[in-house]
């Protein structure tokens, strides 16, 4: 039987990192309370496990920032990271803009107001699928050595950094709240600024001296975060001790060629491993090749900033990223020792249009890939317009666990079993690892990778742990691990009242206080029977008891009393994806719902279906909404310990089906061209669209309601398409089999006057374009199957 031998972790190394305002650990510890040792981050003297999501303020209407940040927080994000795109702020030389959607300071202050920390990625080169990597055209065209210590280059960087420093003044963790920040302090309990780190440069792999120069320049201009970071993938050389190396990993890669099947470089991310680096990220932009065949044992915590929350479509390669691709990858990184989960992107956005040019990465600006002109949806957990995706729910489960035990988990190193997979193509060896302090910890299992290379079920599985003080076998009887299962099981977990959970075959989600004491919430693991082995005090009937007979498969939510003041609430997987934790009706509660968000202290239900069941635990007697709400709420039969309510709204209030008129047929498919350094398929040029099909959608005022969140969803098959309102490009899409969403709210008046026109090309099966083989058309195809407006509704809930 494969086993893991667990010992107490080796001593930590501390005091070796030059962080903080004056570049010393002691300064950071004294002023900010945030630092890092060789294993994990610390905050206010204790271990700290941040959960970070990328959200670009300048790629979204600021009217949407608050809702986006609230949804991020409700999804378990604790830190918001964002790029500062130079060409967004100084597209024309010497003319800086920091207002409207470019108001960096307002965005960071809003993060603080909502109780979120922030990481600002200042570049000056940032990539982010942006034109010139974010460099303005005027800078890109200068005859200087960009991204180097060339004095002429630094002469231009300095005023840009100075502008950023002015925007961020007084907003660093350690800066005391004052003035308008006082109200935020009352709401969040945080009396210091939100910025916990600054990243310099991005994906620079061969100039450690330049990274250090940029850090020193930023510091000299008044940027004083407790932590400094830099991306470390691609075998990056970083200045030792000066920046924390941050890593990444994606489930797919739009930057690969249009070969069929899954990007092989992504395969490694579904294994547990000591290797932190990923040399496939950005490989098409590097002039040298590197391999990741060695472990990284540098004295830094394992931290990430770019775990793939999804993937955009380039014109030549258009992968679909299922939610489980994202969740299983994230779980594999936690199991591999991550102490800082960072997602890119967590919230999608829009590239927008510049004053002088488009702003996206393209072959025309020297990149190998053509990206959409406008859309930067990224298939992220929260989409371009805040659409809530299944990946959001699956990640939320992991984040609830990290909120519960992240501080303990951060101190626990990863240990691999005695038998590990033989290589990237090994599908027969169970993929598992353990994080432990030598006594307690968590078993991580991943039996999932993308469906083109799906893993089989594994029969007769048990995990043997050799611990300080004895051994442990989990579960007590062999089980079958189903295909696609990925989970985290605790062992030797204190439950309170001197009870210890010796082992479980269910995943811990969270805990909450109830009138009866502490309740620990668990989710069933697929079809594996739920087993809880609990050690009771010696005077309470024996050393342990197995509870599996009390929670058979197929039962609904079950509340299991363990002892006075301690209970377990067990839900199935389907319910876990609808599980939220929030203060409601005067107490912390678990709520089962499709989507919830807390806004200004109110609990809002995001209505997406005409009827859904809402569950509340601990139970309440009433659930109701504000007077005049569209929603009708009635009591439903209780589901186990949950009080249940049915919430219904008229279907017409949620969706309106639209008529689409073909005004002009396409002359044919888009011209086949290849370009860029890798000779990949080129997107149609502006002039090509004269030969595209033209569709028209007209709207009545009743169909296109006023107010936010009027989302047009187009289901179609084709190649490339653009949407215009009175000649203005508002959205574009490279078809990959997913619906095309367009926010109409900001264009309502113009749309009512002029309608919406769509220009689209048929898909050409002979073009060197990758889409999933299961949906790839075999003939030249263009069809709009359906168009409808989704009228998203939020209703305020209250109960008692």
PAVOKOL-363565 format. One record per residue (C-alpha): residue in one letter; x, y, z; residue number from 0. Coordinates in steps of 0.001 Angstrom, whole numbers. Each point is the difference from the previous one (the first is absolute). Last residue first. Layout:
N
> residuo,x,y,z,num
> a,X,Y,Z,NUM
...
END
This chain:
800
> residuo,x,y,z,num
> x,-36509,35698,11193,799
> x,827,925,-3526,798
> x,1143,2653,-2417,797
> x,919,-280,-3640,796
> x,636,2784,-2487,795
> x,-700,-842,-3615,794
> x,2470,202,-2857,793
> x,-1188,-387,-3592,792
> x,1834,-748,-3226,791
> x,-2038,796,-3077,790
> x,1529,-2479,-2436,789
> x,-682,1176,-3532,788
> x,-350,-2659,-2666,787
> x,1549,-1086,-3274,786
> x,-157,-3525,-1374,785
> x,1466,-2226,-2696,784
> x,2038,2532,-1921,783
> x,1472,-2030,-2833,782
> x,3203,-38,-2013,781
> x,1591,-3218,-1235,780
> x,2496,-1086,-2663,779
> x,-62,-3778,388,778
> x,1404,-2414,2560,777
> x,-824,2255,2931,776
> x,2184,-550,3088,775
> x,-2194,-823,3007,774
> x,1543,-3234,1317,773
> x,3380,917,-1472,772
> x,326,2914,2410,771
> x,1022,3123,-1892,770
> x,3424,539,-1513,769
> x,397,2189,-3075,768
> x,2235,-777,-2989,767
> x,-2835,703,-2464,766
> x,-1445,-2857,-2085,765
> x,-3125,-314,2168,764
> x,-876,3629,-810,763
> x,-2409,1404,2555,762
> x,-2327,2520,-1582,761
> x,741,3703,503,760
> x,-2012,2450,2069,759
> x,-1096,3633,78,758
> x,-2633,753,2619,757
> x,-2160,3094,58,756
> x,-1851,1335,3023,755
> x,-2928,2386,-243,754
> x,223,3667,-947,753
> x,-2297,1964,2285,752
> x,-639,-2601,2723,751
> x,3647,-1039,-218,750
> x,1212,3579,459,749
> x,-2144,422,3117,748
> x,1062,-3331,1489,747
> x,3745,168,-597,746
> x,1311,-221,3582,745
> x,-2465,-2753,895,744
> x,598,-2219,-3037,743
> x,2569,-2389,1469,742
> x,959,-2579,-2613,741
> x,275,-3746,607,740
> x,1081,-2476,-2692,739
> x,-1009,-3553,845,738
> x,2727,-2684,46,737
> x,922,-2185,-2976,736
> x,3337,1623,-772,735
> x,-1079,2954,-2150,734
> x,2438,2903,-19,733
> x,-2017,2885,1378,732
> x,-267,3759,-191,731
> x,-1674,2727,2038,730
> x,-946,3696,-49,729
> x,1269,1160,-3401,728
> x,-1628,3362,-745,727
> x,-1618,383,-3430,726
> x,-3479,786,1321,725
> x,275,-2845,2501,724
> x,2347,-2719,-1218,723
> x,583,-3670,863,722
> x,2927,-1907,-1497,721
> x,355,-3618,-1058,720
> x,2714,-2558,-710,719
> x,-465,-3640,-1020,718
> x,-3470,-1530,0,717
> x,-2566,-1702,2170,716
> x,-2398,1991,2164,715
> x,-1651,447,3366,714
> x,-321,3707,722,713
> x,-570,1254,3537,712
> x,-879,3690,399,711
> x,426,1077,3605,710
> x,-2070,2776,1544,709
> x,1790,259,3318,708
> x,-539,3610,968,707
> x,-3082,2176,-300,706
> x,-2478,581,-2806,705
> x,-1774,-2895,-1632,704
> x,822,-1129,-3509,703
> x,-3018,-2099,-977,702
> x,-2503,2557,1279,701
> x,1806,2880,-1694,700
> x,-233,-1946,-3286,699
> x,3104,-1485,-1583,698
> x,1233,-627,-3545,697
> x,2605,-2650,-814,696
> x,1794,156,-3341,695
> x,2249,-2583,-1621,694
> x,2758,674,-2520,693
> x,2048,-2790,-1560,692
> x,3633,878,-605,691
> x,1390,1306,-3298,690
> x,450,3597,1195,689
> x,1516,-1585,3105,688
> x,3226,-608,-1869,687
> x,913,3680,197,686
> x,390,-150,3770,685
> x,2358,-2956,-284,684
> x,-1110,-3567,636,683
> x,2037,-1744,2721,682
> x,3282,-1543,-1072,681
> x,784,-3729,162,680
> x,3432,-693,1470,679
> x,3333,575,-1718,678
> x,2027,-421,3203,677
> x,1698,3425,-38,676
> x,-3179,1708,-1126,675
> x,-2090,-819,-3026,674
> x,-2260,-2434,-1784,673
> x,-2910,837,-2264,672
> x,-3176,-1743,-1048,671
> x,-2553,2564,-1141,670
> x,-3204,1,2067,669
> x,-2622,-2457,-1173,668
> x,-2308,872,-2876,667
> x,-1888,2937,-1527,666
> x,-1977,90,3241,665
> x,-3741,516,-291,664
> x,-1539,3427,480,663
> x,-2915,1177,2159,662
> x,-542,-3158,2025,661
> x,-2601,903,2612,660
> x,241,-1103,3645,659
> x,-3219,-79,2047,658
> x,467,165,3756,657
> x,-914,-2205,2941,656
> x,-484,1923,3248,655
> x,1220,-1500,3271,654
> x,-234,586,3754,653
> x,-3161,2034,575,652
> x,-1858,-2088,-2578,651
> x,612,-3085,2153,650
> x,-2048,1568,2789,649
> x,1834,-338,3333,648
> x,76,-2891,2449,647
> x,1712,-652,3318,646
> x,-866,-3254,1753,645
> x,1061,-214,3634,644
> x,1714,-2698,2023,643
> x,967,-231,3676,642
> x,3105,-2119,38,641
> x,588,-2765,2579,640
> x,-1111,-2740,-2398,639
> x,-1641,1733,-2932,638
> x,-3043,1776,1407,637
> x,-3138,26,-2112,636
> x,-423,3274,-1898,635
> x,-1203,3370,1325,634
> x,-930,2562,-2638,633
> x,1826,2948,-1482,632
> x,-1212,2067,-2971,631
> x,2628,2163,-1630,630
> x,-725,3109,-2019,629
> x,615,2114,3093,628
> x,-2536,2658,890,627
> x,593,-154,3747,626
> x,3492,-1285,767,625
> x,585,-3712,143,624
> x,-1035,-2853,2290,623
> x,1206,-3081,1794,622
> x,-1734,-1187,3159,621
> x,407,-2697,2641,620
> x,3798,-264,21,619
> x,2190,-3084,17,618
> x,3632,-105,1044,617
> x,362,-497,-2905,616
> x,-1883,1549,-2919,615
> x,-1037,-1598,-3307,614
> x,-1213,1864,-3070,613
> x,-1767,-1878,-2785,612
> x,-56,1525,-3458,611
> x,-2596,1242,-2453,610
> x,112,2264,-3037,609
> x,3740,-497,-361,608
> x,2821,2558,115,607
> x,-870,1969,3132,606
> x,2987,1326,1924,605
> x,-1086,-56,3639,604
> x,1213,2980,2016,603
> x,938,-52,3679,602
> x,319,3528,1353,601
> x,2977,1333,1951,600
> x,895,2546,-2645,599
> x,13,-2783,-2585,598
> x,268,-3684,900,597
> x,-289,-2196,-3062,596
> x,-1885,-3182,-665,595
> x,-290,-2392,-2935,594
> x,-1779,-3273,-684,593
> x,-1100,-396,3594,592
> x,646,-2146,3070,591
> x,664,2250,2986,590
> x,2224,-916,2936,589
> x,-358,2354,2910,588
> x,1836,2433,2254,587
> x,-2605,1752,2152,586
> x,-2485,2894,86,585
> x,-2246,-976,-2888,584
> x,2995,-465,-2266,583
> x,3752,153,443,582
> x,1335,-1892,-2981,581
> x,1352,-3362,-1092,580
> x,-1038,-1247,-3415,579
> x,-755,-3473,-1316,578
> x,-1389,-506,-3499,577
> x,2992,-2045,-1218,576
> x,-138,-1925,3284,575
> x,-3620,-975,-696,574
> x,989,-1890,-3148,573
> x,2918,-1661,1791,572
> x,-2112,-1358,2853,571
> x,-349,1625,3395,570
> x,1230,-1123,3440,569
> x,-502,2197,3073,568
> x,2181,-1187,2869,567
> x,-674,737,3663,566
> x,1775,1171,3158,565
> x,-1464,1724,3104,564
> x,-1062,-3166,1815,563
> x,1513,-2828,-1930,562
> x,53,-1244,-3558,561
> x,-3399,1189,-1238,560
> x,-301,-837,-3711,559
> x,-2075,2358,-2154,558
> x,-725,-1599,-3358,557
> x,-590,1670,-3345,556
> x,-1672,-2434,-2389,555
> x,459,-3747,57,554
> x,1166,-1819,-3099,553
> x,3035,-1624,1545,552
> x,-351,-989,3629,551
> x,855,2369,2877,550
> x,-560,-1872,3286,549
> x,1864,-3158,-987,548
> x,3143,2112,-628,547
> x,312,1236,3591,546
> x,3106,-1811,1206,545
> x,756,435,3677,544
> x,3201,741,1914,543
> x,1922,-436,3252,542
> x,-2841,-1257,2142,541
> x,-3251,967,1654,540
> x,274,3586,1096,539
> x,2503,-208,2839,538
> x,2954,-345,-2358,537
> x,-981,3129,-1943,536
> x,-1359,-810,-3459,535
> x,1953,-813,-3137,534
> x,-2115,280,-3137,533
> x,156,-2072,-3168,532
> x,-2353,1506,-2554,531
> x,-859,-1996,-3111,530
> x,-2034,1317,-2919,529
> x,-435,-2654,-2660,528
> x,1870,888,-3233,527
> x,-2389,885,-2841,526
> x,1295,3576,-459,525
> x,1758,1156,3157,524
> x,-2726,1150,2368,523
> x,302,3584,1203,522
> x,702,967,3586,521
> x,-1219,2744,2358,520
> x,1265,87,3586,519
> x,-2556,1268,2540,518
> x,1179,1642,3233,517
> x,-2399,353,2915,516
> x,-3730,-740,327,515
> x,-1042,3617,-569,514
> x,2171,-86,-3106,513
> x,3572,1014,-731,512
> x,1291,-647,-3502,511
> x,2368,-2339,-1734,510
> x,1313,-225,-3543,509
> x,343,-2265,-3016,508
> x,1691,-3163,1228,507
> x,109,-2676,-2672,506
> x,-1409,-3450,698,505
> x,1760,-3322,463,504
> x,978,854,3549,503
> x,2831,-702,2390,502
> x,998,325,3656,501
> x,-2526,2769,584,500
> x,984,1046,3500,499
> x,-2370,801,2874,498
> x,1258,1845,3065,497
> x,-3102,2256,27,496
> x,1088,1378,-3388,495
> x,379,-1635,-3390,494
> x,3777,-406,-154,493
> x,1064,-1533,-3351,492
> x,2108,-3151,235,491
> x,-586,-622,-3714,490
> x,-1608,2193,-2645,489
> x,-1101,-1088,-3495,488
> x,471,2214,-3075,487
> x,-1634,-817,-3337,486
> x,220,-655,-3716,485
> x,-2300,-2519,-1673,484
> x,-3,-127,-3808,483
> x,-132,-3787,-308,482
> x,-1276,-1452,3242,481
> x,2287,-997,2883,480
> x,-1144,-3482,940,479
> x,248,-838,3688,478
> x,2051,-2243,2266,477
> x,-1200,-319,3619,476
> x,1108,2111,2989,475
> x,520,2988,-2259,474
> x,2681,1154,586,473
> x,2663,-1990,1854,472
> x,1821,1672,2895,471
> x,3324,-764,1586,470
> x,1595,845,3325,469
> x,1547,2633,2283,468
> x,1492,2266,-2648,467
> x,-1880,-1077,-3084,466
> x,278,-2726,-2646,465
> x,-3027,607,-2206,464
> x,-1465,-2804,-2124,463
> x,-2579,978,-2605,462
> x,-2564,-2514,-1169,461
> x,-1200,-781,-3517,460
> x,-1698,-3181,-1174,459
> x,-976,1293,-3447,458
> x,1245,2988,-2010,457
> x,-2311,1670,-2525,456
> x,1527,1032,-3313,455
> x,1662,3338,-880,454
> x,-1208,2176,-2852,453
> x,2384,941,-2802,452
> x,-2321,1983,-2298,451
> x,-2118,541,3103,450
> x,2421,2296,1781,449
> x,1655,-1477,3106,448
> x,-1570,-1497,3082,447
> x,900,-2589,2599,446
> x,1495,2509,2395,445
> x,401,-992,3634,444
> x,1208,2154,2886,443
> x,262,-1428,3521,442
> x,-20,2645,2713,441
> x,1815,615,3265,440
> x,571,-1066,3561,439
> x,3008,-1590,1683,438
> x,3172,645,-1987,437
> x,-941,3598,-816,436
> x,-1764,-1253,-3091,435
> x,-706,514,-3686,434
> x,-552,-3303,-1771,433
> x,156,-1064,-3635,432
> x,-2067,-1955,-2475,431
> x,-104,-1013,-3645,430
> x,-982,-3659,-265,429
> x,2240,-1798,-2474,428
> x,-1739,-1267,-3144,427
> x,-153,3121,-2165,426
> x,3752,367,-509,425
> x,478,2230,-3042,424
> x,1690,2886,1818,423
> x,2512,-2323,1625,422
> x,525,-2993,2279,421
> x,-2780,1011,2373,420
> x,1034,-136,3667,419
> x,549,-2898,2384,418
> x,1433,732,3457,417
> x,-2457,2852,446,416
> x,817,3707,-453,415
> x,338,2386,2945,414
> x,-1157,3618,-58,413
> x,997,2460,2706,412
> x,-2438,1091,2710,411
> x,261,3544,1357,410
> x,-2399,1379,-2608,409
> x,-2522,-2704,883,408
> x,-383,1355,3510,407
> x,-725,3541,-1192,406
> x,-2191,-1324,-2801,405
> x,-2264,-2013,2317,404
> x,-3429,1682,-175,403
> x,544,2680,-2631,402
> x,1888,-2624,-2009,401
> x,-2998,-2340,142,400
> x,-2342,2782,-1082,399
> x,2430,728,-2827,398
> x,-62,-3583,-1220,397
> x,-3796,6,-166,396
> x,57,3428,-1674,395
> x,2189,-1457,-2748,394
> x,-2798,-2320,-1080,393
> x,-2588,2769,118,392
> x,2052,2453,-2064,391
> x,894,-2802,-2444,390
> x,-3738,-418,-655,389
> x,-131,3531,-1406,388
> x,-1449,3227,1339,387
> x,-262,2640,-2711,386
> x,1716,3174,1257,385
> x,-5,1820,-3329,384
> x,3205,-1488,-1429,383
> x,-515,-3157,1992,382
> x,364,-889,3652,381
> x,1560,-3452,300,380
> x,1981,1008,-3112,379
> x,-770,-1237,-3516,378
> x,2736,2547,-847,377
> x,-2637,2709,-617,376
> x,2548,2284,-1620,375
> x,-2231,1189,-2843,374
> x,841,3132,-1960,373
> x,2421,-535,-2875,372
> x,35,-3764,339,371
> x,3509,-1475,214,370
> x,2302,-658,-2982,369
> x,3059,-1992,980,368
> x,3733,-135,-814,367
> x,552,3531,1277,366
> x,1736,2787,-1924,365
> x,-2622,2739,139,364
> x,-1846,-1066,-3161,363
> x,36,-3574,1293,362
> x,-2341,1141,2710,361
> x,-227,737,3725,360
> x,-2884,2358,662,359
> x,-189,3774,420,358
> x,-1524,1272,-3249,357
> x,1489,3231,-1205,356
> x,218,3769,435,355
> x,-2503,885,2718,354
> x,-66,-3561,1281,353
> x,-2842,-2465,-236,352
> x,-1099,-2354,2745,351
> x,1796,-3166,1055,350
> x,-3071,-1276,1810,349
> x,-100,-1866,3305,348
> x,171,-3370,1707,347
> x,-25,-595,3735,346
> x,2187,-2762,1484,345
> x,2571,251,-2753,344
> x,2594,-1014,949,343
> x,-297,-1629,3416,342
> x,2364,265,3003,341
> x,87,-2590,2773,340
> x,2675,815,2592,339
> x,1372,-2794,2206,338
> x,254,-2576,-2761,337
> x,1425,-3321,1187,336
> x,-715,-2487,-2770,335
> x,-3441,-741,1458,334
> x,-921,3648,-385,333
> x,1258,-140,-3589,332
> x,-1950,-3155,-771,331
> x,-3156,1583,1399,330
> x,382,2940,-2380,329
> x,485,-2326,-2968,328
> x,-3042,-2055,989,327
> x,-2141,3133,311,326
> x,964,1549,-3333,325
> x,-367,-3120,-2123,324
> x,-3158,-782,2008,323
> x,-1610,3186,-1272,322
> x,434,-951,-3640,321
> x,2536,2039,-2019,320
> x,-883,158,-3708,319
> x,3004,495,-2251,318
> x,154,2427,-2927,317
> x,3334,-73,-1866,316
> x,671,1941,-3251,315
> x,-2053,3103,776,314
> x,1107,59,3616,313
> x,-2652,-1044,2442,312
> x,395,963,3631,311
> x,715,-2515,2768,310
> x,-1572,-784,3357,309
> x,755,704,3652,308
> x,3514,-1112,-817,307
> x,2271,141,2999,306
> x,1921,3190,-559,305
> x,1144,1638,3243,304
> x,1482,-2921,1879,303
> x,1996,-391,3202,302
> x,2139,-2863,1288,301
> x,1761,1568,2962,300
> x,3600,994,-584,299
> x,3326,-1552,978,298
> x,713,-1520,-3428,297
> x,-754,-3724,-307,296
> x,-1339,127,-3528,295
> x,-81,-3501,-1376,294
> x,1621,-818,-3328,293
> x,-1168,-1120,-3398,292
> x,-1675,3203,-1081,291
> x,1623,575,-3372,290
> x,1177,3189,-1644,289
> x,-149,1290,-3576,288
> x,1489,3288,-1099,287
> x,-1444,2935,-1954,286
> x,-3018,351,2246,285
> x,-3375,1308,-1220,284
> x,-1436,-3362,-1104,283
> x,992,-1478,3364,282
> x,-2266,2463,1817,281
> x,-1135,-2651,2433,280
> x,1485,-3354,-1098,279
> x,2940,157,2392,278
> x,-2147,-637,3034,277
> x,1921,134,3254,276
> x,-1074,-1376,3351,275
> x,1368,-3516,-193,274
> x,-607,-1785,3316,273
> x,-2851,-1905,-1612,272
> x,-3608,-1066,271,271
> x,-1303,-640,-3512,270
> x,-2723,1797,-1963,269
> x,2247,2950,-798,268
> x,2464,-2147,-1934,267
> x,-2479,-479,-2874,266
> x,13,3700,-889,265
> x,3155,-282,-2127,264
> x,-1762,-2604,-2132,263
> x,-2575,2467,-1310,262
> x,-3128,-2155,-382,261
> x,-1006,-1288,-3387,260
> x,452,1039,-3601,259
> x,2873,2308,-972,258
> x,-802,3670,-509,257
> x,3336,1188,1374,256
> x,424,895,3656,255
> x,-757,3453,1418,254
> x,-3631,-904,735,253
> x,1351,-2284,2717,252
> x,-2098,-2357,2126,251
> x,-533,-860,3681,250
> x,2361,2814,1032,249
> x,2789,187,2558,248
> x,1632,2837,1898,247
> x,2886,1009,2220,246
> x,971,2852,2279,245
> x,3559,617,1178,244
> x,138,2300,3033,243
> x,2282,2937,-679,242
> x,3297,1266,1411,241
> x,1399,-3155,1614,240
> x,1975,-1015,-3074,239
> x,-505,2241,-3017,238
> x,-2063,-2105,-2418,237
> x,1069,-2265,-2867,236
> x,-3108,-1421,-1627,235
> x,-6,-3650,-989,234
> x,-3104,603,-2080,233
> x,-2122,776,3010,232
> x,1122,2367,2743,231
> x,-2413,2923,-79,230
> x,1126,2770,2333,229
> x,-1047,1046,3490,228
> x,668,2679,2602,227
> x,-1622,-209,3433,226
> x,-685,2502,2821,225
> x,-910,2672,-2544,224
> x,1804,3365,107,223
> x,-208,1809,-3355,222
> x,1404,3458,708,221
> x,1938,973,-3139,220
> x,3262,-1465,1300,219
> x,-1788,-3327,561,218
> x,-1183,-126,-3602,217
> x,3514,689,-1270,216
> x,1498,-2590,2330,215
> x,-2462,-2657,-1152,214
> x,605,913,-3634,213
> x,3760,-282,416,212
> x,-374,-3353,1749,211
> x,-2038,-1411,-2874,210
> x,2627,1419,-2371,209
> x,2810,-1799,1826,208
> x,-1905,-3277,-213,207
> x,-15,219,-3802,206
> x,-624,-3389,-1637,205
> x,-3608,-1090,639,204
> x,-2198,3044,-330,203
> x,-3515,-1462,127,202
> x,-1435,3106,1606,201
> x,1560,3222,1288,200
> x,-281,1036,3635,199
> x,-2677,-1458,2257,198
> x,-1190,2006,2974,197
> x,-1282,-1569,3196,196
> x,-2375,361,2951,195
> x,-1941,3035,-1183,194
> x,-3161,391,2111,193
> x,970,2894,2274,192
> x,-160,-231,3773,191
> x,-2775,125,2586,190
> x,-1779,-3147,-1075,189
> x,-3208,-654,1978,188
> x,-1902,-144,-3266,187
> x,-2931,2341,535,186
> x,1458,2334,2622,185
> x,3326,163,-1819,184
> x,-1807,904,-3227,183
> x,-1594,2938,1793,182
> x,3442,1206,1086,181
> x,1429,-230,-3497,180
> x,-1558,3341,-995,179
> x,2398,1744,2365,178
> x,2499,-2429,1461,177
> x,938,-3659,-126,176
> x,3549,-738,1098,175
> x,2464,-1061,-2648,174
> x,1220,-3458,1012,173
> x,-1556,-1741,-2972,172
> x,519,2515,-2744,171
> x,-2642,2510,-1073,170
> x,1601,3260,1176,169
> x,1233,964,-3459,168
> x,-1238,-2414,-2650,167
> x,-885,2504,-2718,166
> x,3128,2062,695,165
> x,2172,-3084,-285,164
> x,-1679,-888,-3288,163
> x,821,3436,-1401,162
> x,3593,-313,1168,161
> x,222,-3427,-1649,160
> x,-1024,1564,-3316,159
> x,2392,2909,528,158
> x,2894,-2444,659,157
> x,-675,-2431,-2830,156
> x,894,2557,-2666,155
> x,3465,750,1397,154
> x,360,-3716,713,153
> x,-78,-696,-3747,152
> x,2598,2670,-699,151
> x,2195,-1278,2824,150
> x,15,-3519,-1515,149
> x,-531,-2194,3042,148
> x,-2170,-2343,-2045,147
> x,-3601,-599,-974,146
> x,360,1991,-3228,145
> x,3422,651,-1455,144
> x,-581,3296,-1793,143
> x,-838,1129,-3539,142
> x,-3515,1218,973,141
> x,-2904,-1694,-1801,140
> x,-1272,-1951,3013,139
> x,-101,3188,2053,138
> x,-2199,1859,-2502,137
> x,-2157,-3081,-444,136
> x,-787,-98,3716,135
> x,1432,-3049,1776,134
> x,-2667,-2301,1433,133
> x,1452,-3270,-1271,132
> x,371,1713,-3372,131
> x,-3801,-164,-381,130
> x,-1438,-1934,2924,129
> x,-320,-3754,442,128
> x,718,603,3717,127
> x,3620,873,-921,126
> x,1154,2049,3006,125
> x,2892,2188,-1066,124
> x,381,2897,2499,123
> x,-1019,-2117,1827,122
> x,-2118,1394,2813,121
> x,-1729,-3157,1250,120
> x,-1978,1332,2963,119
> x,-952,-2542,2658,118
> x,-3076,858,2039,117
> x,-1682,-1024,3248,116
> x,-3788,-219,225,115
> x,-2180,1356,2813,114
> x,-2645,1527,-2258,113
> x,1162,3553,651,112
> x,3583,-1099,-578,111
> x,-796,-1377,-3451,110
> x,-1868,3232,-687,109
> x,3128,1949,949,108
> x,1988,-2090,-2488,107
> x,-2496,774,-2756,106
> x,-174,3709,826,105
> x,3786,225,-66,104
> x,282,-1726,-3356,103
> x,-2416,2383,-1671,102
> x,363,-1103,-3621,101
> x,-3664,-1008,-274,100
> x,-965,3606,684,99
> x,3031,2123,839,98
> x,3748,-659,25,97
> x,1089,1349,-3379,96
> x,3571,974,-809,95
> x,892,2141,-3011,94
> x,3805,141,-284,93
> x,182,-2303,-3006,92
> x,-3416,-996,-1290,91
> x,-1205,-3397,1157,90
> x,1074,970,3477,89
> x,-2434,-1694,2391,88
> x,-1404,-2891,-2024,87
> x,3327,-415,-1803,86
> x,1736,-546,3347,85
> x,-2302,-2833,1031,84
> x,-27,-176,3802,83
> x,-816,-3644,638,82
> x,-2292,-1116,2796,81
> x,7,-2367,2945,80
> x,-2874,-276,2450,79
> x,671,-1773,3307,78
> x,-2518,-1858,2201,77
> x,-1895,-1969,-2652,76
> x,-2527,-2373,1549,75
> x,-2736,94,-2638,74
> x,-1906,2538,2094,73
> x,3061,2246,-224,72
> x,147,-321,-3774,71
> x,-3712,684,-253,70
> x,418,3141,2077,69
> x,2928,1078,-2163,68
> x,-2015,-386,-3192,67
> x,-3027,1773,1434,66
> x,2162,2895,1134,65
> x,1964,261,-3240,64
> x,-3033,24,-2310,63
> x,-542,3781,-74,62
> x,3751,215,-625,61
> x,-630,-1349,-3534,60
> x,2512,-2765,-530,59
> x,3442,-556,-1509,58
> x,1697,2794,1929,57
> x,-783,-1665,3330,56
> x,1583,-3293,-993,55
> x,-1011,-2858,2303,54
> x,2424,-2764,1007,53
> x,-955,-2190,2959,52
> x,2030,-682,3124,51
> x,-551,-2419,2878,50
> x,2483,836,2761,49
> x,1158,-2651,2520,48
> x,1399,1698,3129,47
> x,1986,-1547,2854,46
> x,-1,2045,3182,45
> x,1955,2941,1402,44
> x,-2213,2763,-1311,43
> x,121,-1508,-3465,42
> x,2412,-2657,-1193,41
> x,661,-1561,-3359,40
> x,1186,-3575,-345,39
> x,2890,-2418,-251,38
> x,3341,1850,-149,37
> x,-1308,2979,1931,36
> x,-2266,2748,-1217,35
> x,-1217,3357,1260,34
> x,-3041,1977,1045,33
> x,-402,1771,3371,32
> x,478,3324,-1707,31
> x,2219,2216,2073,30
> x,1985,-2300,2249,29
> x,56,-3110,-2143,28
> x,769,1936,-3152,27
> x,2777,1927,1684,26
> x,1468,-3157,1482,25
> x,-111,-1664,-3381,24
> x,2096,2692,-1577,23
> x,-345,1882,-3275,22
> x,-734,3392,1484,21
> x,-3718,6,-736,20
> x,-434,-3719,433,19
> x,1852,-2930,-1518,18
> x,3586,-1189,-104,17
> x,-454,-3701,679,16
> x,2397,-2059,2125,15
> x,-1527,675,3429,14
> x,-1640,-3395,149,13
> x,888,-3614,-747,12
> x,-2439,-2484,1452,11
> x,1002,-3166,1815,10
> x,-758,-3311,-1745,9
> x,-3591,-1185,122,8
> x,-981,-2744,2477,7
> x,24,-3351,-1699,6
> x,-2337,-1805,-2348,5
> x,707,-3256,-1785,4
> x,-2485,-388,-2829,3
> x,-1227,-3371,-1228,2
> x,-687,-2003,-3118,1
> x,-1446,-3443,916,0
END
